[in-house]
Structures are given as structure tokens and as C-alpha cells.
Amino acid sequence: MRRKLAAGNWKMNGTAASLAELEALKALMPENAPDVLICPPAPLLFRANEAARATGIQIGAQDCHAQNSGAFTGDISAAMIADTGASHVIVGHSERREAYEEHDSDVRKKAKAAWAAGLTAVICIGESADNHSANNTLDIIAGQLAGSLPDGMTATNTVIAYEPIWAIGTGKVPTLEQIVEVHDFIRGKIISRFGAEIGDMIPLLYGGSVKPDNAAMIFKAENVDGALVGGASLKAADFAPIISALADS
Ligand SMILES: O=C[C@H](O)COP(=O)(O)O
């Protein structure tokens, strides 16, 4: 049985005071809560791990460099992230792909760096609005999967997040049929490349405007094992109902 994961990506939001949300979230989470992951900005990682210790909430980073160390001003390595006590790192988020011109080959290297540091890589893929309108979604997804997933993926070192770029922060959400189509397609692709023992066990997350009022609809899809949530993960009161909807799915 695949594990369910509710992941929150705080993006460039929050200060130390925001870590109070972790305890608030724990208090609101159902007893049968799935795995919960919060990815705060890098300066909060150490303190977030401290604050999350008694809650069972896991902590992850939002990006890492592909190298372990070196002259890369402003960057952080997967080893440094692991040193904070974090368990996951997001790689290939569309905001990084767009703003920093990260390509599939960069994402692949970062995922391997994450594994080498003992972290689970949350590898993001997703098509642009133009590709969506041109009905190119599955071709784009196939290319991103082929390019971004390194050989060596196991049932436990990777989570894949499908985030249509046009749905991120826009309030637009694909229909359940569209979500089912893309997630079934991803499942089929990873099974055919990595075999059923691995491909069947990798959690697939949906991301893009997941809110308390649409989460139950999204989690109806058989191959949606959770969500990567941006805006609605910042406040425990918004994220907790999403976690409950996942627990009940
Ligand atoms: O990483 C999270 C996604 O980009 C989704 O963001 P959003 O929930 O604010 O649309």
C-alpha cells in the first residue's frame, strides 16, 4: 500500500514566528493523519526541525545544489539540508525551472544529490498554460519524466509531484478527469521504466491551487497519493482540512 503525503511548500514566506503553525497544525490534525511534510524557507530549517520534533511533522527544503560543497555563493547543498535534520527536498519546482532556467538535466542531478545525502527527493513536473491549451500535456510530462528522474529511483527515495503551472497560485484546478488522466499516465510511465515493485509504490502528489474546498475531489483520483500545497499550507487552519481530506480518501 502506498503512503499518503500532505506536503506544504511555504515558498519565500514565513519567519521564525511562523513556526508556531507547526504546533497548531499538530493540534488540528486527525488521529489517522497521513505523512505530513512542511518545506519552509532554508533559514528556518534548523528551527523548524526543532519545532516539529514532538509533532511527527517532517521537514524538507525547497531546493538544493547538485554539488556537495564548493564556490557557489548563496546556494545550499543536500548534505547541508540533511544536517539540519530535514528528510526531504523539493527539486525541479516550476518556479525554479522558470526563474533560474533549470532544465530536466539539472533536476536529475539535484535528485541524485538529494539521494546521496539520504534525503527523499520531491521531483516536480508540470506543463505550462500554452502546452495545456495545445493539448501537449502528456508529451511534456513524458519528456520531463524521462529527463528528470534519475536511474536508481527506489520505492522510498522519491516522491513525484505533478503541478500544472497554470494551476499554481491561480485558483484554477484541472477537472478530476484531467487529474486522473495525467496521474494514471505518470504511474504507467514509471512502472514501465522502473518496474511495478518501484513504480507502484512511488507516491504521486497533485499540486496547484489545492484548497480545503477542492481537496476531497482531487483525492478521489486513484493515483493521487497526496498533495503539494503552496498558499493553503501557510496557515494550520487551512492545511489541516486538506490533511483530513487526504486521511479520509
Ligand atoms: O509547491 C506548491 C505549488 O506550487 C502549489 O502552490 P499553490 O497551492 O499556492 O497553488
The ligand as an SDF file (V2000), in Angstrom:
LIG
                    3D

 10  9  0  0  0  0  0  0  0  0999 V2000
    4.5620   23.8940   -4.4060 O   0  0  0  0  0  0  0  0  0  0  0  0
    3.3680   24.1970   -4.4020 C   0  0  0  0  0  0  0  0  0  0  0  0
    2.6900   24.5960   -5.5900 C   0  0  0  0  0  0  0  0  0  0  0  0
    3.4310   25.4290   -6.4050 O   0  0  0  0  0  0  0  0  0  0  0  0
    1.2510   24.9610   -5.4320 C   0  0  0  0  0  0  0  0  0  0  0  0
    1.0760   26.2830   -4.9710 O   0  0  0  0  0  0  0  0  0  0  0  0
   -0.4170   26.7830   -4.6410 P   0  0  0  0  0  0  0  0  0  0  0  0
   -1.0380   25.7350   -3.7760 O   0  0  0  0  0  0  0  0  0  0  0  0
   -0.2240   28.0820   -3.9520 O   0  0  0  0  0  0  0  0  0  0  0  0
   -1.1220   26.8870   -5.9650 O   0  0  0  0  0  0  0  0  0  0  0  0
  1  2  2  0
  2  3  1  0
  3  4  1  0
  3  5  1  0
  5  6  1  0
  6  7  1  0
  7  8  2  0
  7  9  1  0
  7 10  1  0
M  END
$$$$
